[in-house]
Amino acid sequence: MKDEWNESLRCPACGKTGMASLSQDEDADTPIVQGVPSGFTVVSTQHAPDFHCDTCNVAVQP
């Protein structure tokens, strides 16, 4: 079974917002990013994907 969800993103520096789409298979350790809003970048980490603001180059808050 696959879980699918959306995460709201907000840059703490400039206030840019967006919605990322993720999914995770039942037997998977980490989620897979299905969609990233314009102006944000995915940074892969060991435990989960991290999102960064393209403008400010800082980690965004969920």
C-alpha positions, -999 to 999 in steps of 0.1 A, spaced: 0 0 0 12 35 -8 6 66 13 3 99 -5 2 134 11 10 170 6 32 192 27 30 230 29 63 247 26 72 282 39 106 300 36 115 315 70 135 342 53 113 356 25 79 340 33 76 322 -1 50 294 2 42 263 -18 28 227 -17 50 196 -22 36 162 -30 51 131 -15 44 94 -14 59 64 5 55 27 -1 46 6 30 80 -11 30 101 20 21 123 38 46 120 72 31 93 91 12 96 100 -25 90 135 -37 63 135 -65 61 172 -70 80 203 -59 65 238 -63 84 264 -84 109 283 -64 119 253 -42 145 226 -45 147 191 -29 178 182 -10 182 144 -3 191 134 32 195 100 49 161 101 66 138 122 44 139 148 17 146 184 27 132 214 9 152 246 3 141 280 -10 158 287 -44 159 325 -37 173 324 -1 191 290 -2 178 281 33 158 251 45 121 257 45 96 250 73 68 225 68 
